[in-house]
């Protein structure tokens, strides 16, 4: 179990009014009604080989050396997920929040998209939502070993478990695209402590291949 730093404890306080009976999939698209979170860490080299390169995304420029970056934090039901939850105010992400997140989430468009589609369902405002996202992102230690040497979802998962001994195998999943590592997903409860994933993170669905490649982080 990771040790909670003071900032972690403050962020937990944001959930005092949200933690309770989860929706269990019975209620859809209601802010704050969900069962757990999944933190999605994108392997940037795979993204840049496909749509990122076509879009000339700044994080794919030759001057950048990225491995895992934050794709998003998604409220989930144990089966299925809410999205685009209605809010009283327009789901607008302030510029100062965007600027604070650029080191781990370089795309402004991605941040706006993630809050509109997923963040609105957390019951948190943009500043709170991205503060929680950063907090959980910073709890995860990337494996010290070179991932490019690994060739299966199981080996990648094991590398993360070795680097984060507070995680259990059912709390993490690996997804792939065209036989390349796409992202690593880690599940957290509504209380922000790690918990088993639901059916959405079924490893066989996210990446059914026995062998995959890990595009290099450095050219």
Secondary structure, DSSP 8 states (H G I E B T S, - for coil): -----HHHHHHHHTTTTT-SS--TTSS-S-TT--SEEEEEEEEHHHHHHTHHHHTT-GGGSTT---SEEEEEEEEE-SSS---S---SS-----HHHHHHHTTT---HHHHHHHHHHTGGGGT--HHHHHHHHHHHHHH----SS-GGG--SHHHHHHHHHHH-TT--GGGEEEEEETTEEEEEEEEEETTSSB----GGG-HHHH---S--B---S--
